[in-house]
Amino acid sequence: MSGNDPKLRLRGYADRWSLTLEGPTIETASSIVALGAQGERRVALKIIKRPGDEWRSGSLTQMFRGRGMVRVLELDDGAVLLERAMPGTPLVEVVAAGGDDRATAIVADIMRAFAPDAAPPGAPTVEDWGRGFSRYRETGDQQLSRELVAKAHAIYDELCASQTTRQLLHGDLQHSNILFDGDRGWIAIDPKGVVGELEVETAPFLRNPAGAVELFNNQIVVERRLRRLCALAGLRYERALRWSFALAVLSAIWCVEDDGVVHDDNPALILAGALRPSIERAGS
């Protein structure tokens, strides 16, 4: 659909797909989401503002065919119509109510449900993501310890080289991206889409929910959460541990790239610090 104004595009797709929109839109830096209905079916219309990483999020979501994931109903470049989770309670609320172990089991259930089709051409790989380490080191930025970045980079490269079964992953499987639907149960939304082994998925889970710092600033707590997730999802603990550490440092690098600064209260940086003793104990 022509035109660059995302709000005009939203109205155009609402007409094209016979939607009745409800209430105000939800706007982020990269997208606009409108809730509504298509006949009797509750839906969410997502418009991506400009070409970039999120432009193909609809096609990536479609690759999961609803297996552990929200279903795609209509799709076009930079626009996707999704089924709407009702009531749409985020998994964050389960943790806030004291149910972190229950939330961990739900994440494991979703990971086991994932059975995506082959990744579409051009889907990023973990190797593509890993180029962020070299980019950061070339900038000369001093916000992150050179030694920390070098250690995470070495671990990341070794993990990439020794992967076994690779598949299309969600890439940001954490509590804010898991919603409850009365008919389907808990489902994931908003995949980043990255190709790698399944243990990669543990990294964003482990540094979330972002406001529950007590869950990822303590080595003992972090190890307990990760061991539980790995046992329930059938994952290799040592690889998940190392991915989580390396990706935490990479996430902090992305914050520098996006915002120019990484603060001491950054969840990824906090997690990297909590995991450091575990990594050193394992001799990584």
N, C-alpha and C positions, 0 to 999 in steps of 0.2 A: 504494500500500500504506500502510495507516494506521500511526500511531505515529511518535514523534519520535526515539527512541533509534536511532542509526545501526547499532549492533551487532545490535539486534533486527531492524531492517530487512534487514540483510545476511543473517541466518539465514533470514528470511522469503523473500527472493528466491532464496536457494540452494535452498530447498525448491520454490518455484514453478517454477524453471527447471531442476530436476533436476540439481543440481550436486554434485560431490564436492569439497570444499575441502581444500586442502593447506597445512600449516604455519601460521605466524603471519601476521596481517594486516599490511599496510603502512599506517600512519596518518599523515596530514598535518593541518594546521590545518583544512582544508576537506573532506577526504574520507577514506574507508577503502577500500583495495583488497585483495581476497583472490584468490589464485591457486588454480586447481583444474582440474577437467575436467567436461565435459558428454558423457558416454559416452566415446568415444575422442578427442574433440576437447579440446585444451588451451585454457583460457579464463582471463580475468581479469574479476572482478566488481568494479565501482566503485560505491560508495555515496557520494553527496554529503550532507554533514552537515546543511546548512540551505539554504533558498532564497538565491540570490545569483548572482553572475556565472557560477559553475561549474555551477549547477543544470541548465542546458540544454546542458552540454558533450556529452552523448550525442547529442542531436539535431543539433548542429553537426557532430560527427564523422560522423554518418550522411550528411550532405549531400555528403561527398566520395566516397561509394560505393566506398571501398577504393582509389581512384586516388591512389597515393602515401601513403595513410593506412591506419591500422589499421581493420579492418572491424567494424561493429556487428552483433552477433548477436541481441540482445534489448534492448528499450528501454522505460523507464517514467520517470515524473517523478522526478528525483533518483537514478536508478539506470540503469546501462548494463552490459550483458554484452558483452565484447570478445574478439576472437580474441587469442591470446597469442603474442607473438613468441618463437620458440625458436631459439637460446638467449637472445635478448634482449640481446645485447651493445650497450651504448650507443655512439654515435659519439664520445663523449668519449674512449674508449679508443684509437681510431684516432689522434686528435690526440696523446694521451699517448705513443704509440709513435713519434712523429715524422712522422705522416702528415697534416699539416694540408692540404696541397694535395689529397690524396686525399679527405679529408673535405669540402673545399670542392666538389669535383666531385660527391660524393654528395648534398650539399644541393642543388646545381643540378639534378641528375637528379630529385629529389623535387619541386622547384618546377615543373619541366616536366611532371611527371606529374599535378599537381593539375588537375582539371577539375571543380570542384564544381558541384552544382546551385545554383539561385538561393537566396540567403540566406533563412532562415526569417524570418517577421515578427518584428520586435523585435530582430533581430541588431544589435549595436552597429556604428557606423561610425567611421571615423577622425575625423570631425568630433565625434562623441560623446567619443572619447578626448581630443580637443584641449581640451575644457572644463577639463581639469586645470590648464592654464596660468593661466587666470583665477582658478580657485579658489585656487591657490597664491599668486598676487599679492595676492589679497584678504585672506589670512591675516596678512600682514605678517611672515611667517617670513623670517629673514635667513641661513639656512644656505646657500642658493644665491645667487650673485650676481644682483642685479636685472638688470644689463646682459646676463648670460648668458641668463636666462629670457626677457627681452624679445626678444633676437635669435632664440632658438629658436622663440618663439611666432610672431614675424613670418614666419619661414621656413615653419613648419608651416601657418599659415593660407594662405600663398600656394600651397603644394603641394596643400592640400585643394581650393582653388578651381580649380586647373589640371589636375586628374586627367583621364585619358582613360578607358581601359577599367577598370571596377571589377568586383570579384568578391569572393566570400567567401574570406578568407585564413585561414591557420592562426593568425597573430598572435603566436606564440611559437616560431617555427621555429628551434631551436638544438639543439646537440649532445646535450643530455640528453633531448630529446624526439624523438630518432631512434634506433630500435633495429634490430638485424639479425635477420631471420627466415630460417631455412634454406631455406624454400620460396619466399618472396616477395622476399627481399633486404632492402634497407633501407626502413623505413616510418616515418612520423611518428605520434606519439601526442599526446594531451592538447592539442588546439587550444583557444585562447582564443576564436577566432572574431571576426573584424572585417571589415567591408566597406571595401575600398579598392583602389588599384592595386597591381600585383604588386611594385613596387619597395619597398613598405612592409616586405615580408618580410625584407629584408636587414638590418634594424636589430638584431634579437636575435641573429642569426648573428654579426654583427661584434663584439659584446661578449662572446662566449663562445668556448670553455669558460671559466667564471668563474675557475678557478684558473690559467689560462694567460695571465697578465697581459701577458707579453711579446708576445702576439699582438694586443693592442689598446691598448697604451700608447705606441706609436711611429707617427708619421705615415706613414713610408715603408712599414712593414709593413702597416698598416691599408689604405693605398691599394692595395698589391699584392693583398691578399686580396680587397678589394672589386672591383677590376678583373677578377680571375680569375673571381669568382662571376658578375659581370654578363656577361662574355663567354660563359661556359658556359650561363647561363640565358636569354640574350637580353634582358637588362635595360638600361635607360638609366642609365649610370654617374652622371651629374651629379645626376639626381633621387634615385637610391639614396643617394648621398653626403649629400645634404641631408636626406632622410628619416632617415638613420642618426644624424645629428647632432641633429636636433630631437627624435627619439624617445628618444635617450639622455638628454637633459635632462628630457623628460617622465617617463621611467622613474625618474630620481632624485627627481622630484616625488612620484611614487607611493610611493617608499620613505618619504618624509617623511609622507605621508598614512597609510601603514600602520603605521609604527613610531615616528613622531615625530622621527626623526633620520636623517640621511644621513651616512655616514662618508667620510673621504677616500679609503679603499680601495674604494669602491663602483665596480663595473665600468662601470656606465653613465656615471658622472661621469668616470672615467678616459678612457673612449672619447671623450666630448664634448671633453675637453681635447686629445686627440690629433688630433681632426678639426678643431678650431678653425682652425688655420693653413690647412687645405685649403679651408674655407668662406670664409675671408677672402681667400684667393688667387683664388677663383672670383668674388669680388665680391658674395657673397650678403649 
